[in-house]
Amino acid sequence: MDEERVASELKGNTQRVYWYLLSSKNNVGVRQLQRKLGFSSPALAVYHLEKLVELGLVEKVHGEYHLTKIVDVGVLRQFIKLGGVIIPRHVLYASMFTTLFVFYLSQLRDLNFYSIFALIFGLLGTGITWFETIRARRSKP
């Protein structure tokens, strides 16, 4: 499978269909997909599903579709799948910075130049990583 071809085809509604399949736990039927994504007709859902089948990302079994391959192209690179949940990659970093910052605050005894520097660094690191996490979450298909 050519990654460039997948990246060029996996846009717009096709990307939304792929995202839905990625986040669903079970096989997905055409009507179910049409209703969930608000497509005007089942034919539109079939068109995008068949496009994914052609790319080798989805397989059709007994009239239902299921994901066979997970790819990281375009905006999908910003997300990871943990179990059945899709989260932005930055959540892990933001959680780590937040935990370390809270721990540092709980251990802080006196204020001096170095502790103020560490507070500023911790606050900036925590703020930037949470900002990037929220920005990635808003860019999801």
N, C-alpha and C positions, 0 to 999 in steps of 0.2 A: 504494500500500500504506500502510495506516494504522499508524504506529509504535506507537501506544498499543495497538492490537489485537494486534500482534506481541508486544509486551512482556507483555500479559496471557495470551497463549496459549503463549508460549515458556517454560514452567516444567516442573519435574519431569522425567518420562521423555521428554517431547518435547524438552526442552532437552538431555538426554543424547544423544538421537538426533541432534539438530542438531550438537552438539559432535563426535560421532563422524564425521559427514559432513564437518564442517569440517576435521578432522584427517586424514581418509583421502585418499589420493592418487588412488584409482580410484573408479569407480562401485561402489555397494554394493547387494548383493542382500538380500532379506528374510531368508533363512536365515542369512546371514553376520551380519547385524545382530542377529538373535535370539540367536545364539550368543555374540557379542562382548559384548552388554549383559546377557545372562542373563535374557531375557524368557521367560516360561512357554510362549508359543506364537507361531507366526509371525503370527497374526492381531493380536496386540498390537503387533508391530513394524510391520505394515501400517497399523494405526490411526494410529500416531504419524507414520509417513512420509506418509500421506495428509493429515494435519493440516498438515504442513509444505508439501505441494504446494498445499493450499488457501490457505495464507498467501503463496504465491508465492516461497518460499525454495528449493524443491527441484523438480526436474523428473524425470519418469519416462520412461526411454527403454529400450525392449526389455526390460521387466521389471526393470530396475535403476534405482537412483535416484542422482542427482548434484546437488550444490549449485549453485544458480544465482545466489544473492544472499547477500552477507555483511552481517549487521546487527549493530549494537552496541547492545544493550539489556540492562538488568539487569547481571548479573555478567559478561557478555561484554564490557562496556566496559573491564574491567580487563586485557584481553588483546589482543595484536596477533599477526597471522600473518606470519611471515617465511619465505617459501618454503613448505615443508611442515611447519614447526614453529610451534606456538602457544606464545607466552611471555607472562608478565605484563609489562605496560607498565613497571613499576618496575625491571625488569632493566636497562634502558638507563641510568637515573639511578644505580642502585646501582653499575653498572660504572664509570660516570664518576667518582662520588665515591671509589670504591676506588682507581682509577688515580691520581687527583689526590692522595689521601692517601698512597699508597705513594711517589709522586714527591716529595711534601713531606718525608716521612721520609728519603728518600735524600739530600735536599739540606740537611737540618737540620744546622747547625754548632754553635750554642750555644743554651742555654736561657735565655730571659728571659720577661718577662710576655707579650709579643706572640706568641712562639713557642708558649708553653704554651696561650694562648688559641686559636691556630690548630690546635694538636693536639687540644684538646677539641672544637672546632667540627668538625674533620675526622672525628674518631672518632664523634661524635654523628650527623653527616650520613650517614656510611657505615652505621652501625648501624641507624638509622631506615629508610633506604631498603632495606636488605636485609631488615629485619623486615617491611616492607610487601610486598616481593616474595614472601617466603615465605607471608605471610598470603593474598595474592592467589592463589598457586599452590594452597593448600589449599582455597580456595573454588571451584575449578573444578568444573564439572558432572561 
